[in-house]
Amino acid sequence: MAKNFRRMTDRDVAQVVAELDRWALGALGSKLTWSALEERFQFSRQSLQAKSAIKAAYLEAKQALSGGLVKTKDQAIKQAEDLQVEIRRLKSEVEASSRREKIWLLRWQTIAFNIRNQGIQMTNVDKKLNGKVNLPSKTETAKILKPFEKPLGEK
């Protein structure tokens, strides 16, 4: 028995592509075939495949469905909950880092102020070294910096 198919318009193409996008997200099930599209839209498989936009959307949907990219509603809800927990944790970490940064800035402003009160200009302290300079050894540097190693917030 011959099927009667109608001519496909640009609007029909857009509608089929939109449905294939929904299918790729799992909204219309996990079984996608050309014959299912024929039945749903009343176009022949050849007509559907002849439109590059439809063919590309079909292949993308098939890949999404076969690759396990589609999640059930329960899986999506669980993932959303997990992401909310992670977002809250990351926000807390950012807030803690911001507090430490403010304390660090105040600490170095205090150090800069005290250096300047000793008659030394900051530009002389924080300048590029010229030529070959004998820098202190790691041990000497550790001794010099030891007073600055206390946890942030302590004086």
C-alpha positions in Angstrom: 0.0 0.0 0.0 1.5 3.3 -1.1 1.7 6.1 1.5 0.7 9.6 0.5 3.4 12.0 1.6 3.1 15.8 1.3 5.8 18.3 0.1 8.1 19.6 2.8 8.3 23.4 3.5 11.0 25.3 5.4 8.6 25.5 8.3 8.3 21.7 8.3 12.1 21.4 8.3 12.3 23.7 11.3 9.6 21.7 13.1 11.4 18.4 12.5 14.7 19.8 13.6 13.2 21.2 16.8 11.6 17.8 17.5 14.9 16.1 16.9 16.6 18.5 19.3 14.0 17.5 22.0 14.6 13.9 21.1 18.4 14.4 21.7 17.6 15.5 25.2 15.5 12.4 25.8 12.2 14.2 26.0 10.7 11.9 23.4 12.2 8.6 24.4 15.3 6.8 23.5 14.3 5.0 20.3 14.9 7.2 17.3 14.5 5.7 13.8 13.8 7.2 10.4 10.5 5.2 10.3 9.5 6.8 13.6 10.1 10.2 12.0 8.1 9.1 8.9 5.1 8.2 11.0 5.4 11.3 13.2 5.7 13.9 10.4 4.2 12.1 7.4 7.3 12.6 5.1 9.2 9.9 3.4 12.6 8.8 4.7 14.2 10.1 1.5 12.5 13.5 1.9 13.7 13.7 5.5 17.3 12.6 4.6 17.4 15.0 1.7 17.3 18.0 4.0 20.8 18.5 5.4 19.5 20.3 8.6 17.3 17.3 9.4 20.0 14.7 8.6 22.5 16.6 10.8 19.9 16.9 13.7 19.0 13.2 13.3 22.7 12.1 13.5 23.3 14.4 16.5 20.2 13.0 18.3 21.2 9.4 17.6 24.7 10.1 18.9 23.3 11.7 22.1 21.0 8.8 22.6 23.6 6.1 22.0 26.4 7.8 23.9 24.5 7.9 27.1 24.3 11.7 27.1 20.6 11.5 27.8 19.7 11.3 31.5 16.5 10.2 33.1 14.6 12.8 35.1 15.8 11.3 38.4 19.4 11.3 37.2 19.0 15.0 36.1 17.5 15.9 39.5 20.3 14.1 41.4 22.9 15.8 39.2 21.3 19.2 39.8 21.2 18.6 43.6 24.9 17.6 43.5 25.8 20.7 41.5 23.9 22.9 44.0 25.9 21.4 46.9 29.2 22.0 44.9 28.1 25.6 44.2 27.5 26.3 47.9 30.9 24.7 48.8 32.7 26.8 46.1 31.0 30.0 47.3 32.2 29.3 50.8 35.7 28.7 49.5 35.6 32.0 47.5 34.3 33.9 50.6 37.1 32.4 52.8 39.7 33.3 50.1 38.4 36.8 49.9 38.6 37.2 53.7 42.2 35.9 53.6 43.1 38.2 50.7 41.8 41.3 52.7 43.9 40.2 55.7 46.9 39.7 53.5 46.5 43.1 51.9 46.2 44.8 55.3 49.3 42.9 56.5 51.4 44.0 53.5 50.2 47.6 53.8 51.3 47.5 57.4 54.7 46.2 56.4 55.0 48.8 53.7 54.0 51.5 56.2 56.6 50.4 58.7 59.3 50.1 56.1 58.6 53.7 55.0 58.6 54.9 58.6 62.2 53.5 58.8 63.1 56.0 56.1 63.2 53.4 53.2 61.1 54.1 50.1 59.1 51.2 48.8 60.4 51.8 45.4 63.9 50.9 46.8 62.6 47.7 48.4 60.6 46.3 45.5 62.9 47.0 42.5 64.4 44.8 39.8 67.9 43.5 40.5 70.6 44.8 38.2 73.3 42.6 37.0 74.6 39.6 38.9 73.7 40.0 42.5 74.6 37.5 45.2 71.2 36.7 46.7 70.9 35.2 50.1 70.9 31.4 50.3 67.6 29.5 50.8 68.5 29.1 54.5 69.2 32.8 54.9 66.0 33.7 53.0 64.0 31.4 55.3 65.5 33.1 58.4 64.7 36.6 57.0 61.1 35.6 56.1 60.4 33.5 59.2 58.6 36.4 61.0 56.2 36.7 58.1 55.2 33.0 58.1 52.6 33.3 60.9 49.0 32.5 59.9 47.0 35.3 58.3 45.1 37.3 60.9 47.7 37.0 63.6 50.0 39.8 64.6 
